[in-house]
Amino acid sequence: MPTERLINALQSYGVRLADSRAGAPSRRGGAGPSDHKAMTIAGRTVMVPVHTETAFDSPFLVRRPDADGVAVIEHEGVVIGRATFPGKPRFYGLSTFDGVPYSKIAVLHGRDVLATTVLQTCIRYASRTKTCQFCSIGQSLAAGRTIAHKSPAQLAEVARAAVLLDGVKHMVMTTGTPNATDRGAAVLCDSAFAVREAVDLPIQAQCEPPDDDRWFERMKASGIDALGLHLEAVTPEVRARIMPGKASVPLERYFEAFAAAVPVFGRGQVSTYILAGLGDAPGAILAMAERLIGMGVYPFVVPFVPISGTPLESHPAPGADFMHAILQPLAALLGAANLRSTDIKAGCGRCGACSALSTYERVGAA
């Protein structure tokens, strides 16, 4: 099976693990990727669902690693590939000066990405009529695996250690939405400034579009290199049904924000997360992606993963063929526009671990 199709299938259906202790600890709940485990397949480190309903019934089984750390991947008893597991990062063994374990401040995503949710709360999360139906941002907080607000000093301390001890190459800062004005831009500026004072680490910040485009200049000046303004769904009816609170920020505002942010951060340095499988047809996602690419925005399309404990926990994950029908032509659109994940300075698109898109890009380029 071609590598891009294998990764696509594993991320769509998840895997059963013969040894859940292999590699770095998997993550449950919190801001995504949740209920995943990092695996390296054919040189690509990807996040694969392991704690979802789909994964529990997956036709894919990853056997216990051998003495060299290599595990075979089976599909209904037939070996179709091999995987290794990135190890537990060393910075997880430390605590901040005020006694908080580093792993409650930031975590390792993929192989070399430090990720944090600066504010683990959101004005929409507590309301059943406003919350994003797929969101589990409050789960890890309720379970005591993180803290509600990571201070700039804490983030700077952990980021410096992650670079020195584990060779982290870039950082993702996301946040729950704290208000209906700057929508998190202010706290991201404070956080990024502190991190860049401590260590030279490229940063992507992620938030809803702030109410004033001048925030983009402030974010850039604070040391943020790339920006994520995440659509999640692309059609108004799906947005209203799946994320009723966030849908109050209309698509028109997103496009205004994209147009204002690209000149500040640069072509390809502004991206948006699109969750395929929420109800948008492949044609609608590709049409949106084509418009975004024309604006210089990188559309990072990932398969929706139904997280336990959320309203969508029993929502079906998109099939591998569904994702292939999006990712293959999307990679061609990106290639034709010379918009590459490898050129993104920091963030989800550069990491690429939550989607097979970057692997499709490489196949198309080859």
C-alpha positions, 0 to 999 in steps of 0.5 A: 500500500502506498505510504500516503494511502496507508497513513490516510487509512490509519488516521481515518480508522484508527488502530488497535495497539497490542502494547499501549505503553510503547513510545510517548504517552497517548493523549486523552481529551483537551485541545487536539489532537486528542485520543491519539498516539504518535507513530513514525511510518516510512519516516513520517511521524503522524498522530493516529487515533487509538482511544476512539470508538472507531479505533476500538473496532479498527481493522488495523492492529499494531503489534508489540514492538520488537527488540529494535523498537519496530512494530508491524502493522496488520490489516486483518492479519496481513502485514502491511507496514511497520512503525516505530514510536517516538519516545517520551520527551525528557522535559516531561520529567521536570517541573516549573519553579512554582511546582507545576509539571512541565507536561501540564504546561505544554506537550510534544506533538508529532516528533519535534513540535511543542504545543500548548493551550494557553487558556484551557477555558472558553466562553463557548464551552460551558454552554450546550447551545454555543459549544463546538460539538467536537471540542474537548478542551475542558476534559484534560482540565477537569482530569487535572492533566493541565492548568487553566492558564499557563503564564508567560513565564511558565511557557518560556521556561518549558519552551527553553527546556524542550529545545535544549533537552528534546530538540523541539523545532517549533511551537504551537500556541492555541487558546480557548476564546476568552472574549468576543473582542480580541478573541485570544490575540492579547494573551497569545501576544504576551505568551509569544513575547515571553517565549521568544525572549527565552529561546529562538523558537518559531511560533504559530498562534491560533485563535478566532479572528479578532475584532480589529485587524491591527492585532495581526501587526501586534501578534507579528511584533510579539514574535509570532511567525505564523497564524492559524485562523481555523474554519473547521467547517466550510458551509454555513449550515454545517457551521451553524449545526456543529459549532453554533457559538463560533458560527456567530463569527461569519465566514465573511469575517474570516475572509476579511481576516485572511486578507489582512493577515497574509500581508503581515505574516506572508504568503503561506504563513497563514493557515486554517484547519478544516475538519473533513467528515463533519458534513461538508461534501468533498466538493465544498471543501475543495472549493473553499480550499481553492479560494483560500489558496488563491489568497495565500492561505494554507488549508490544512485538511484533517480527518474529523476524529470523534472524541469520547465525552463530546456530543459527537463521540458517536459521529462516524469518522470519515472513511479513507476513500472520502479523505483520499478524494479530498487530499489527492486533488488538494495536494495538486492544487497546493503544488500548482500554487507553489504553496508547500507545508515545508515552507510554513515556519511553524505550526500544524501545517508544517508538522503535518502529523494530523493529516496525510496531506503533506505526504500526498504533497510529497508524492505529487511533487515526486 
